[in-house]
Amino acid sequence: MEFPLSREVAGRFEYLVETGSTNDVLVAHATGADASGWPDLSVVVTDNQTRGRGRLGRTWLAPTGKSLAISVLLRPRLPPTLIVPDETDRHAGPSRPELSVSAGEPLPMDQFGWFPLLAGAAMTLAVRDVVAESSAPAEPADDEQPRHEVTLKWPNDVLIDGYKVSGILCELLPGGGVVIGAGLNVSLDEHDLPTLTSTSLLLVTGTSPDPDAVLAGYLTRLRELYDRFVSAAGDPVASGLHDRVVALCGTLGAAVRVELPGGTDLVGTAVRLDEDGRLVVRDQADNELLAVAAGDVTHLRY
């Protein structure tokens, strides 16, 4: 598979016929002897991943050729700084001191918590594009409603009508950087689905999407959100990322059960997303607001 559209978007692109884990491959590239050859927004992808893994140590498996395992390398740096020399430091003579540009410093690690949400938002938007294109009527009426609801489940699952079509796993690199792994169910049929709460683009749209077009859509959305986030020095509010995630997140306003690290459960209502990307839940037991940084969320239906 050539993936010409996706290659145009990526910093470097590698398609593997088969691999254990695209994240493992890209982490090895990004930290190995040839690390400098793997720039920002490098991509490794396969449609046959044999040892995929998800959050909380879960395995992620799919039949060959029916899903995409995608890993993207981000090496975020702050915008370059223009250095203006002090007038008193210039040498004698009529020439003015020269301006110079200082290379941007690495993005502070405390902003990295937004990358799972950023990637989840990018995938949600890309999936929305695919679903909307396939289901749009020839002559849409003014009151035409979306036929399918595509939302982000905090922190990084993508749902279509409540069924999971994509999941994301981020891995920090030593010395800075992050690898964002995503699994996307492209053309699985009902017999291929890993769980009863899963779906695929094929099952929703009725057609088998072009994997290259789908991947290019995701990478394009990811690059757009990432560029704005880094240009705003990792400020989720100034970059618009916070508002974008809130608008996409189907978890907000829902009754949820959050399995917290350590095995305890929090049951309540998800009320908002704070400026650190944490999910704020109103505990049904005592009505207290609790901010959750990590946990496995289940949307409850009463």
Steps between C-alpha positions, in 0.01 A plus 500: 500500500646834393291750703583801275259737676632414846862534393431860403397583857759305700850616591618150410281204409556126531244232414563153642338190352497351850635591841449416864433859608536822301560686826793273585647548152470879508632529857805296394555726198451820700747401772752298297819582317305651208271710721586820312360342184155479658369857519188648646181338363673183381250218448511119512187314388390144431178313428636187667605558862552180697576629851303819529411630843257750638456690824525317833705221340219373278585323175380642169457250215327513162492287184769577241415778257188622680637755744781750528759523778650847483786649700603865475814655651472848647806698607328822616704815542394851592498763223843651419588822682625813323806641680554875475852604614531780752588829327779558751672177396550582135846570366609843397394594151186578308372141470207393717523185712374187323183326604516128569255219565527263794376147433189419694539310826326165549137525606470468881409148607203621705323579169542146364184385675305668219642279224260206550208744482652678200539171314152388604354825367688459172372145454145603591506774237647265239238233568225762488625602156483141373156435645357832383629451146353152472160588645439842347183506286525624143287804587509553877203670655549804721394301806701188411644349818821293512416135452776389735648656813880497510642605836813488713477295818739645755789470482566346159245256357294588195139381493243479224149484643657384827710223342879515500672540164841625617723510807822687573805427714780752562853413609747758629857486372804544722637849458177640356260414223202268480380221275125500441362160405152466354297201393217553252242242395469558127330207326421247774168326452274394786681166537840672540411737782709450815216593738125552496559872551721542191424607145683588178483758225373231264213402727396862550538631147416185303812538287865415552689830528834564332757445780732764355227765492393417856857509629581823317190657653613404849857620446377829354270564796776399742750736337253791510421459870863431588632807315252727677576346839877538464471849348309601814784360716284209612217717628181294444273803538690745278548232232130415497572137587304508826186629328538256212529200731203617709290533185589146387486324836188288547605419855413847629155508651479120510458271799831315530689240696873565515730215597782686670862386528507269800169335417250731668193626313361849476136525392343832418445755225778638279451875520799663332858482381752706696797689352729201560274272297369320808141379512306664783238262640230578753501202736145368543585380852581838654448754219870597512688599184804283427754555220611176334834494317493132402242226506284268294164664431171323438196697385205386709151459362218495753 
